[in-house]
């Protein structure tokens, strides 16, 4: 056995709980081998069938994977909790978090009129005025707006939809590299992420076709500001994906337009292309406030009924106080002006850094959004090298399934005047890394 962690239990659930505890506490690291079924059964004094049932449960929940003759091992990203980024070392400039510039966010002031406490919010879960504003917001970009719903953030909404639509073991086509919280969410739901390569125009049609042929039951992608690669759909890419997805009428298509107003790119949505099952979701955390855990979505009627039915049994509704706050900001002219300035600033900061890197022979990707993805040979060497110069960037491992290594740089708070210094330091570190690790 490749680990000294002692698995215990006399029932399948007890054994599974023991393994999960070991993973959560670090006693069983990613890649650690579990004992063969018969050996563990002998050690615990239970039947091989009991151990096999425990391992099956752990596989279904994304905690372990089976590698044929390689046995059962802890998953590379076990679905215990989302992979948290390492703490930013003291004194370093944080360019790893993916957060907006606080100076470009409006002040969050709760509404003076609070919702009456003694009434049924379940009978009217969405404020009519906010729902109307959402229809105008989505409709202006050509997204169908007949069916609207709200949730506590995009992950809350996407997780709820996937949990009612799919069953453990079902495959979900995911961007690779992609948003790590989404990758972890899919795994935590017991679903199987299928990597789909991306480029500067978003998800690649040929790679999506492979995933669909492999049995993907759902597809999750970003039409712009793809995180971390920065891709955005062109008209041609949107059309190619839409044509392919129209033929897959049993596949749920989830379009996550998370940066919307500050993406720095026009939206080319697949949602108006005659798809049978679809959902388009947006949040406001990137440009109205990271504490505004609110998302709006439009979707087909079946998806709406299933989402809202499950929501009724869980959170019930989204806080009307939160809805009032969001509506106040969305309809405030000063806030709209600030959002426009933020959109321009993020585009300038992103393109300036990309140009400075290119001038030094460093290729990067970031056609939209707040981040740049820079391919590297050794992520740790580059992250640690930049640390010595005072910069902290994100290693790409937690964003990747099968794609090549890289690092993500969040340029949202990087003043253009600083871009040249960062690019120079990056080129130096990259040269040192290639000399050390073989080019």
PETA-V986382 format. One record per backbone hydrogen bond with DSSP energy under -1.0 kcal/mol. NH is the residue of the N-H (numbers start at 0). CO is the residue of the C=O. E is the energy in kcal/mol with one decimal. If there is no record, write none. Layout:
NH/CO/E + NH/CO/E
//
This chain:
14/10/-2.6 + 15/11/-2.5 + 16/12/-2.5 + 17/13/-2.0 + 18/14/-2.2 + 19/15/-2.6 + 20/16/-2.4 + 21/17/-2.1 + 22/18/-2.2 + 23/19/-2.7 + 24/20/-2.4 + 26/21/-1.3 + 27/21/-2.1 + 30/73/-2.1 + 31/28/-2.5 + 33/71/-3.2 + 39/35/-2.5 + 40/36/-2.5 + 41/37/-2.2 + 42/38/-2.2 + 43/39/-2.3 + 44/40/-1.2 + 45/40/-2.0 + 50/46/-1.4 + 51/47/-2.7 + 52/48/-2.1 + 53/49/-1.8 + 54/50/-2.7 + 55/51/-2.2 + 56/52/-2.1 + 57/53/-2.2 + 58/54/-2.4 + 59/55/-2.4 + 60/56/-1.3 + 61/58/-1.6 + 62/57/-2.4 + 64/72/-2.7 + 66/70/-3.0 + 69/66/-2.9 + 70/67/-1.8 + 72/64/-2.7 + 73/31/-2.4 + 74/62/-2.4 + 78/61/-1.2 + 79/77/-2.4 + 91/88/-1.6 + 92/389/-3.0 + 94/391/-2.9 + 103/100/-2.3 + 104/101/-1.6 + 118/116/-1.1 + 130/126/-2.6 + 131/127/-2.3 + 132/128/-1.9 + 133/129/-2.5 + 134/130/-2.2 + 135/131/-1.9 + 136/132/-2.3 + 137/133/-2.9 + 138/134/-2.5 + 139/135/-1.7 + 140/137/-1.6 + 141/138/-1.9 + 142/137/-1.7 + 148/296/-2.3 + 150/294/-2.1 + 152/150/-1.4 + 156/152/-1.9 + 157/153/-3.3 + 158/154/-2.6 + 159/155/-1.7 + 160/156/-2.4 + 161/157/-2.7 + 162/158/-2.0 + 163/159/-1.4 + 164/160/-1.7 + 165/161/-2.5 + 168/189/-2.9 + 169/166/-2.6 + 171/191/-2.5 + 172/217/-2.9 + 173/193/-2.7 + 175/195/-2.1 + 177/398/-3.0 + 182/178/-2.1 + 183/179/-2.5 + 184/180/-2.2 + 185/181/-2.4 + 186/182/-1.7 + 187/183/-2.7 + 188/184/-1.6 + 189/186/-1.9 + 190/185/-2.0 + 191/169/-3.3 + 193/171/-3.1 + 195/173/-2.4 + 198/201/-2.1 + 201/198/-2.1 + 203/196/-2.6 + 207/203/-2.3 + 208/204/-2.6 + 209/205/-1.6 + 210/206/-1.8 + 211/207/-2.6 + 212/208/-2.3 + 213/209/-1.4 + 214/211/-1.5 + 215/210/-1.8 + 216/170/-3.0 + 218/251/-2.6 + 219/172/-2.3 + 220/253/-2.3 + 225/230/-2.2 + 229/225/-3.7 + 231/199/-1.8 + 232/222/-3.4 + 237/233/-2.7 + 238/234/-2.5 + 239/235/-2.2 + 240/236/-2.4 + 241/237/-2.7 + 242/238/-2.4 + 243/239/-1.6 + 244/240/-2.4 + 245/241/-2.2 + 250/247/-2.0 + 251/216/-2.1 + 252/276/-1.8 + 253/218/-3.2 + 254/278/-3.3 + 255/220/-3.0 + 256/280/-2.2 + 257/255/-1.3 + 261/258/-3.0 + 262/259/-1.6 + 272/269/-1.7 + 278/252/-2.1 + 279/297/-2.8 + 280/254/-2.6 + 281/295/-2.7 + 286/283/-1.3 + 287/283/-3.0 + 291/288/-1.6 + 292/290/-1.6 + 293/291/-2.2 + 294/150/-2.4 + 295/281/-2.4 + 296/148/-2.6 + 297/279/-2.0 + 298/146/-1.4 + 299/277/-1.6 + 303/299/-2.2 + 304/300/-2.3 + 305/301/-2.3 + 306/302/-2.7 + 307/303/-2.8 + 308/304/-2.0 + 309/305/-1.8 + 310/306/-2.7 + 311/307/-2.2 + 313/310/-1.2 + 315/310/-3.3 + 316/314/-1.8 + 322/318/-2.2 + 323/319/-2.7 + 324/320/-2.0 + 325/321/-2.5 + 326/322/-2.7 + 327/323/-2.4 + 328/324/-1.9 + 329/325/-2.8 + 330/326/-1.7 + 331/328/-1.1 + 335/331/-2.2 + 336/332/-2.1 + 337/333/-2.0 + 338/334/-2.6 + 339/335/-2.0 + 340/336/-2.0 + 341/337/-2.5 + 342/338/-2.5 + 343/339/-1.9 + 344/340/-2.6 + 345/341/-2.9 + 346/342/-1.8 + 347/343/-2.3 + 348/344/-2.7 + 349/345/-2.4 + 350/346/-2.5 + 351/347/-2.3 + 352/348/-1.9 + 353/349/-2.2 + 354/350/-2.3 + 355/351/-2.3 + 356/352/-2.5 + 357/353/-2.5 + 358/354/-2.2 + 360/357/-1.9 + 361/356/-2.7 + 364/372/-2.1 + 368/262/-3.2 + 371/408/-2.4 + 372/364/-2.9 + 373/406/-2.7 + 381/377/-1.8 + 382/378/-2.9 + 383/379/-2.7 + 384/380/-2.0 + 385/381/-2.7 + 386/382/-1.7 + 387/383/-1.2 + 388/385/-1.1 + 389/386/-1.5 + 390/385/-2.4 + 391/92/-2.3 + 393/407/-2.3 + 395/405/-1.9 + 398/395/-1.9 + 399/396/-1.1 + 406/373/-2.0 + 407/393/-2.6 + 408/371/-2.8 + 409/94/-3.1 + 410/369/-2.6 + 413/410/-1.4 + 417/414/-2.4 + 421/417/-2.2 + 422/418/-2.8 + 423/419/-2.4 + 424/420/-2.6 + 425/421/-2.8 + 426/422/-2.5 + 427/423/-2.1 + 428/424/-2.7 + 429/425/-2.9 + 430/426/-2.2 + 431/427/-2.4 + 432/428/-2.8 + 433/429/-2.5 + 434/430/-2.0 + 435/431/-2.0 + 436/432/-3.4 + 438/433/-2.1
//
